[in-house]
C-alpha cells in the first residue's frame, strides 16, 4: 500500500553555485561515498533526499547524512539508510522505498514512492462485488 509520494527538481547550475559558495554543504548534505560525485549526480541525490522527506511527510527523525543514494549492480538507484533515519522509516511501517532519478537540460529530478503493508483488517477500498460508487 502506498503511504507516501515525493518529487523534487533541482536546477543543476544553481545547485553547483550554492556548493561553490558554501563548501560545507557537501559535508552537511552528503555521505562520504557521495561527496566525490560530479555536480549533476550530487544534484540528483539532493533531489532524491528532498523527495524522500516529502514521501515521509516531513523531516522529523531524518538526517541528510543518514541517507545515501547508492546503485544496484544493474544501475538502479536505491536508498541506503542508516542511523535515526533508518529507525524513523522502520517505525512508520515503511517496507519499501522506490526511487527514480533523472537529469537533463540543466535539471535533476527525483521521484520517491514509500510503501507499507496494509494494517491488519484494513479495507482495500474496493467492494466485494467489484462495483464502485
N, C-alpha and C positions, 0 to 999 in steps of 0.2 A: 504494500500500500504506500503510495507517495505521501510523504508528510511535509515535504518542502521542496521548493524550486528556487534557484537563484541564478541570476545572469549579471554579468558585468562586462563593460567595454572600456578599454584604456587607449588613449592617444599615445602611441609609442614615442614620437619625438618629444612631447611634453613630459612624459614619464622619464625619458633619458635626461632632459634638462633638470628635472627635480633631483635625480640621483647625482648629477654633477654639482648641483647647488648645495645638496645636503648629503654628503657621502655616508653619514651614519645611518641613513635609511637602509643601506644594504644589510647591516647587522641587525637592525630592528625588524625588517620585513622578511628576510630570507634565511634559510638554514645554510650551514657551511657548504653543503653539497650543491646548493643553488647559486651561491654568490659569484661563481666564475662564469656563469652563462652570459650569452650575448643579450643586449638590451631588449630585443623583441621577445626572447624567451622569458626574460625576467618580467616583462610587462604582461605576458600571458599568464605567468604564475601569480602575479599580483591580482589579476582579474579573477583567477581561479579561487584565490583565498577570499576575495571580496564576495564572489558568488556563493562560496561555501557558507560564509557568515549570513548571507541573505537566506539561503536554504534552511539554515538552523534557526532563523527568526531573530537573530541578534548575536552580539559578540560576548555575552556573559559566559565566562569559563573558556573562552577561545583566545589563544595566543599565537601570533603570527609565526613564530619560530617553532611552534609545535606542529605546524602544517608544512609538509614538504610535498611538492608535486614531483612524482617520480614517473618512470615509464616501465611498462611491462616489456618483455623481450620483443613483442610484436610492435612496440612503439606506442601503444595505447596509454594515455596519461591516467595515472591513478594517484589518489591521496595516500601518503604515508603519515599517519597521525601519531603524536607522542604526547606524553605528559597529561596535563589537565585538559587539553583539547580532546584527546582520545577518550578520557574518562567522561567528559561532558557529552560527547557524541553517543557513547555507550549508554549513559544514564538516561538519555532521551529515547532510548529504544531503537535507535537507528541501526539497521543491519546491513545496509548497502549505500554507498555513495557512487554516483555515476558522474563522470566528468568528461566534457568535450572542450577542446581548445582550438582556436584558430587565430591566425594573424595575416593581414593583407592590407594593402593601401594605407599603411601607417597606423593601423588599428589592431589591437589584440582583444579577443573576446573569449569568455568562458561561460559555460552553462553547467549547472550542477543540479542533480536530482537526488534527494535523500529519500530512502525507503525504510520502512519499519514493518514488522509483522503486524497484522491486524490484532487488536485486543481480543482475548477470548470472548466469544459471544457477540462480537461486533457484527453489525449488518453490513453487507456489501453495498446496500442501496438499491439493489435490483429486487423486484418482486419475484415470487416463486413461479408466477405464470409467464414471466418474461415481458409483461406489459409494463409500459411506463406511463405515468400520468402526464 
